[in-house]
Amino acid sequence: MKITKDTTLAEALKNKKSKEVLEKYNLPCLSCPYAEEEMANLTLGEICQTYGIDLEGLLKDLNNIL
């Protein structure tokens, strides 16, 4: 499975190592109680755009751990 900008947060978190990578990029959704309800709909691209996170770097790091 390749992770892309259209991958949802829920899909990305299926790999346990992904949480470490997402924490490295300070993804605020991991600790947000509202995001827990929407993880199946939040894409990595949308999250990165909203919070100014380096999407290319994040995707590279996530795909490297697969």
Legacy VTK file of the C-alpha trace (Angstrom):
# vtk DataFile Version 3.0
C-alpha trace
ASCII
DATASET POLYDATA
POINTS 66 float
0.000 0.000 0.000
1.414 3.361 -1.030
0.485 6.374 1.081
-0.586 9.446 -0.911
-2.140 12.840 -0.229
-5.530 11.153 -0.572
-4.825 8.548 2.115
-7.026 9.091 5.147
-5.575 9.478 8.598
-7.339 6.272 9.644
-5.684 4.342 6.786
-2.253 5.757 7.598
-2.583 4.783 11.251
-3.157 1.118 10.373
0.631 0.814 10.387
1.764 1.237 14.011
5.018 2.923 12.949
3.046 5.657 11.180
2.086 7.307 14.450
5.762 7.983 15.205
6.226 9.649 11.810
3.044 11.702 12.205
4.176 12.830 15.663
7.533 13.877 14.183
5.619 16.288 11.930
3.544 17.549 14.893
0.267 16.480 13.339
-2.296 18.060 15.695
-5.043 15.615 14.727
-3.472 12.834 16.778
-4.436 14.537 20.033
-7.618 16.271 18.865
-10.808 14.678 20.219
-12.797 15.945 17.228
-10.397 14.378 14.744
-10.913 10.945 16.290
-14.468 11.003 14.977
-13.384 12.176 11.515
-10.184 10.176 10.902
-11.898 8.120 8.213
-12.618 11.302 6.238
-9.535 13.444 6.892
-6.922 13.036 4.162
-3.250 13.659 4.764
-3.288 16.275 1.999
-6.086 18.235 3.675
-4.428 18.064 7.076
-1.059 19.212 5.728
-2.640 22.088 3.820
-4.626 23.236 6.846
-1.695 23.158 9.262
1.189 24.058 6.933
2.879 20.665 7.245
5.414 19.506 4.641
3.276 17.027 2.676
6.082 15.733 0.449
8.367 15.061 3.410
5.587 13.405 5.375
4.621 11.120 2.493
8.256 10.209 1.865
8.790 9.285 5.514
5.536 7.337 5.759
6.255 5.355 2.603
9.803 4.609 3.773
8.489 2.704 6.797
6.191 0.488 4.748
LINES 1 67
66 0 1 2 3 4 5 6 7 8 9 10 11 12 13 14 15 16 17 18 19 20 21 22 23 24 25 26 27 28 29 30 31 32 33 34 35 36 37 38 39 40 41 42 43 44 45 46 47 48 49 50 51 52 53 54 55 56 57 58 59 60 61 62 63 64 65
